[in-house]
Amino acid sequence: MFKINENYLKLPGSYLFSTIGKKVKTFTEANPDKKIIRLGIGDVTLPLAPAVIEALHKATEEMAAKETFKGYAPDLGYEFLRSAIAKNDYKARGVDIAIDEIFISDGAKSDSGNIGDIFDVNNKIAVCDPVYPVYVDTNVMAGRCGDYDFATERWSNVIYMPCTEENNFVPELPKETPDIIYLCFPNNPTGSAITKPELQKWVDYALEKGAVIIYDAAYEAYISEENVPHTIYECEGAKRCAIELRSFSKNAGFTGTRLGFTVIPKELKSGDVMLNSLWARRHGTKFNGAPYITQRAGEAVYSEAGKKQTREQIAYYMNNAKVITEGLTAAGYSVSGGVNAPYIWLKTPDEMTSWEFFDYLLEKANVVGTPGSGFGPSGEGYFRLTAFGSYESTLEAIERIKRLG
Ligand SMILES: Cc1ncc(COP(=O)(O)O)c(C=O)c1O
């Protein structure tokens, strides 16, 4: 008789986006004349850059001819893409990453979920609270998190690191020692960033404790401030304790095209064992590569035209972020994020809970955002708006919120 992985049964349903969907549907059915503006989802809206489209067409044509057709991609990804990454994302920032330390994938969600494969089930994880839910849920599936307590909304075997106004949404070093530390900067959902000295503290801590940092830099392209590191490897010693995850989703609009990569330096070891070798083995066994066409599209992101065009897209979204931040601040809200990330994290007014504020905004301004409590208990009393909408709808949403007084 087969048995299932019972860890899956421990997962509480993810009600966040389905509850939002239901509430919005009920509201629109009752108010068909109202125009809803959605600033809730973390998906991009601008089309792929022309340089990317051109590369996609060209690669598609190559697939049509016997001489240029491509079958399975190399295990770690095509060298042309890994070289472009090593040169542009690392060398240009003074960091030496070899191309065999870069693993091309179909995105940071899969990588952040799959990376747990190479770690023992008895490792203890530490996560920020609030947090991108994939880190915790995938560790629950692996049996690493203990039991869920519905009252505290916490897992018994997870170290939570609250990120609140008091610590400027950057976690403090935990009192209990973790084995695996998940950090995401610039952050989803709070939009906060970490300075280089602050990140260096985490690297020093991980080295001292023998912990590994899984550093999710999916929003790196949104960094606008000088003192914010673009890669954890800008920190001294990080190659010995950190894995970095990257994505083409938010810097180049690949959410539906799918491309990302993970960096595991060869210096990162457990005893004599290189994590790089373990991940290479895992990657080669369980993954058959991102499509050639997509990898060529990824390469085009690093062309001169691609860089210029994707920079313009990011500037467009970040102008929306500015509109939201300035508008809400003028309306008396306490707002953070939106400077190095496309997320604006606001404090709900009048001690409203996150869901109360969600209902209030939906009913009074017909604007949809995301309740902060959906990302973890420390998100209660906060609310996330995203800069990924159109300029016109963002402007209108903020005007409506301002009119609420
Ligand atoms: C922090 C973070 N990591 C990873 C991802 C997923 O990225 P990808 O589209 O590359 O899977 C997201 C998407 O919203 C995210 O917010």
The ligand as an SDF file (V2000), in Angstrom:
LIG
                    3D

 16 16  0  0  0  0  0  0  0  0999 V2000
   11.0080   37.0970   -3.5710 C   0  0  0  0  0  0  0  0  0  0  0  0
   10.6570   36.3650   -4.8050 C   0  0  0  0  0  0  0  0  0  0  0  0
   11.4150   35.3540   -5.2060 N   0  0  0  0  0  0  0  0  0  0  0  0
   11.1210   34.6590   -6.3060 C   0  0  0  0  0  0  0  0  0  0  0  0
   10.0010   34.9620   -7.0650 C   0  0  0  0  0  0  0  0  0  0  0  0
    9.6570   34.1350   -8.2530 C   0  0  0  0  0  0  0  0  0  0  0  0
   10.4370   34.4390   -9.3410 O   0  0  0  0  0  0  0  0  0  0  0  0
   10.3220   33.6230  -10.6730 P   0  0  0  0  0  0  0  0  0  0  0  0
    9.2590   34.2550  -11.5170 O   0  0  0  0  0  0  0  0  0  0  0  0
   11.6980   33.7240  -11.2700 O   0  0  0  0  0  0  0  0  0  0  0  0
    9.9880   32.2010  -10.3610 O   0  0  0  0  0  0  0  0  0  0  0  0
    9.1750   36.0040   -6.6820 C   0  0  0  0  0  0  0  0  0  0  0  0
    7.9700   36.3130   -7.4670 C   0  0  0  0  0  0  0  0  0  0  0  0
    7.0990   37.0650   -7.1600 O   0  0  0  0  0  0  0  0  0  0  0  0
    9.4990   36.7240   -5.5150 C   0  0  0  0  0  0  0  0  0  0  0  0
    8.7280   37.7310   -5.0910 O   0  0  0  0  0  0  0  0  0  0  0  0
  1  2  1  0
  2  3  1  0
  2 15  2  0
  3  4  2  0
  4  5  1  0
  5  6  1  0
  5 12  2  0
  6  7  1  0
  7  8  1  0
  8  9  2  0
  8 10  1  0
  8 11  1  0
 12 13  1  0
 12 15  1  0
 13 14  2  0
 15 16  1  0
M  END
$$$$
